[in-house]
């Protein structure tokens, strides 16, 4: 057991090991300072790449659902519809649902960006990205996926998708983020989750109004209309900043 645990760090990429060490507890001051600079470097790289991509909608979903599955094809259609609406489609940059949304945007002639992460598996970027930045730290990646978006589309997924969904919900609940729309595609897949949300509202562990943060639909067209009503009209579109070539910056 001791030998297996001792050899485990060699089996994971450096970025993953960096987070493992960071989350093990207090370390020496120089080590903590090194982590601080590593996090800052991740944020800086993300800001430089994503600052000029335009108003985004982030699509969350499983990396394990590939071409030919209903979820993949629906996410592909969603990506295309968002691109035709004028949004840049942002994902975690990996395969599966992420690839589908980026692919749909690319096929519709829109902009497609990814914010990827170093993982032991599923760490390669999909081929449908105009811009991609790969993070070392998971929490930096999640922050960037939220920072640049006016809406969030949640497709079928696993624990990571749930984490991203409830990160967004918590920030909206606490007023840390504006009430950008949360669209849940495939209500049948999310049936138990939606029931649990209503149960929490009845129990008083969330506010009754929090239920209205979620818009569940099987229709890409209905999702687009909801985003139009809850994002485009109330907030407008942010001005697209022009990159400065002297700083090594470029747009999509």
Secondary structure, DSSP 4 states (H G I P E B T S, - for coil): -HHHHHHHGGGS-HHHHHHHHHTT----HHHHHHHHHHHHHHHHHHHHHHTTS-SEEEEE--SS--TTSHHHHHHHHHHHHHHHTTPEEEE-SSSTHHHHHHHHHHHTT--EEEEEE--SSS-SPPTT-SEEEEES-HHHHHHHHHHTEEEEEE-S--HHHHHHHHHHHHHHHTTSS---EEEEE-TTTTHHHHHHHHHHHHHTSS-GGGGGGEEEES-HHHHHHHHIIIIIHHH-----PPP-GGGT----
